[in-house]
């Protein structure tokens, strides 16, 4: 495509547009007003290459531990753990369960509880018989909810509960001590 010169009406429109634009940053490069003697390229700009997604910033929050110390491990495995608080989420909608979980975490942190028992409910029996890996909706979301919680930095570990506390239908959320 050949370049052409702007006519008087187009030059006036271009000048008005330039005057209405504000730079994103004050120290940005000055806007150049094209000279009437310069030709303007009207070819559509090529699509810019998509930028790679930015790397997540390094988290200053400690991640939940995969393995706790031996005492905690023995207590969890043997069912010798007594939750300081518990919350039952099954039967609630996703939004109500999420709100209740955040309230329970806030209450546990405020009361300096160490172990919160979260009952999510077991997967449907039909899913177990058919061999599918379908889980309940709350159980499927709870990991994400705990990771994004305002109290995520206080969570030391998340474990499946002992059968006497609900087994696969419940989780222990073990909280860090307040410093």
N, C-alpha and C positions, 0 to 999 in steps of 0.2 A: 504494500500500500504506500502510495506516495504521500509525502507531507504537504500540507497546504497552510496557507496563512489564515489567521482569524480575521473575520470581517469586523467592522466597527461595533456592531451589536454584540458579537461574541466577546470582543475585547472588553466591552463595558460589563457584561455579565461576569467575565473572569475576574476583573478588577473588584467587583462587588463581592464576589465569593472570597477572594483573598483577604479583603478587609474584615469579613465576618469570622474568619477562622482564628481561633486562639491556640497558641502552642500548648502542648501537653506539659512541657517543662519550660520554666522561664529561660533556661540557658540553652534551649533548643536552637538549632541553626536558623538564621533569619530566612524569611520567606522571600523568594525571588519573584519579582513581577516580570512576566515575559515582555520582552521588547516587541513592538509591533513588527520590527524587521525580522524577528526570529520566526522560524517555522515551528508549528506545533504538531507533534506526532499524535494522531488520533487512533492508533492501534490499541486494542484492548490489552491491558497489562497481563503478562503471563502470571499464572497462579503461583503464589509463593509456596515454597516447599513447607509442608507441615513441620512444625518444630517438635522435637521429641518431648515427651512429657517431662516436666521438671522432676528431679529426684526429690523424694520426700526429705524434709529437713531432719537432721539427726535429732532424735527424741531425747529430751532430758529426763523423760519419765522412765523408770525401770519397767521392763517387760515382766509379765507374770512368769514365774519359774516353772520349768518343766518338771523338775524334781526338787522337793523340799528337803530339809535335813532329815536324818534317820528317824528321829522321834516323831515328827509329823507324819512321815511315811508309814510307820508302824501303827500309829493311831488311826489313820485313814483306812488302811488295809484291814485292820482288826475291828473296825466299827467302834472304836473307843473314843470317838470324838463327840463332843456335845455342842451342837450349834448354840451360839449365843442368841441368835435371832433366826426366824424363818419367815418365808413369804411363799404363798401358794399362788402361782400365776395361771395354772391351767383353768380353762373355762372363760378366760378374759379375751377380749379382742386384742389384736397386736398393739394398737395404740394405748389401750388401757394397761396392758401388761408392761409395756415399756415405761410408762409413767410410774406405775407401782414399783418397778424394779429400781428406778432412779430414786424414788422416795425411800425405799428400803435401804439402799446403799448410803444415802445421806444420813438416815437415822442410825445405821450401824457405825458409820464414821463418827458421828456426833457422840454416840454412847460408848465409843472405843471398843466395839465388839471385834472379835478376831475371826469368828466363823459365822457366815450367813448361809443358811440352807435355803436354796431357791428351788421350789417344786415347779417343774415345767409340765409334767405329765408325760406318760410313756407314749411311744408311737402306737398307732392303731394296730389291733391284733391282725387285721387283714393284711397289713403291710409285712408283718413278720412271717405269715404263712406263705405269702406269694414270693418271698425272697427279695422283694424290692427294698431299696434303702431309703424309702420315703420316711421323713420324720415329721413330727408335729410342727406347725408354723412357728410357735413360740420357741420351741427347742432349736429350730433352724436359725432363728434370729438372735438368740441370746448372746452368742459369742461376739457378734458385731456390736450389740448394745453395750456389753461390758467393756469392749475396746474403746468405744467412743464416749463412754460415760465421763462426766466431770470428775468422777472419783476413780478413774482408771489407774492413776498413779498410786493409789492406795491398795490395789489388788495384788497380792503376792502370788496367788495361784488359783486355778479353777479346776475342780476335780469332780468326777462322777461320784455320787453319794454311795455309801454303803447300803446294802439291801434293807437294813433295818430303818434307814431314813428315806427310802424310796428308790434306791438303785438307779437304773437307767432313766427314771422319771424325775430325778432331782440332781442338783449340783451343790457342792460345797464351794463357796466363794471365800477364800482365806485372805483376810486383810492384813496389811502390814501394821506394825505398831506405830503409833503417833510418835513423832520425834520431838 
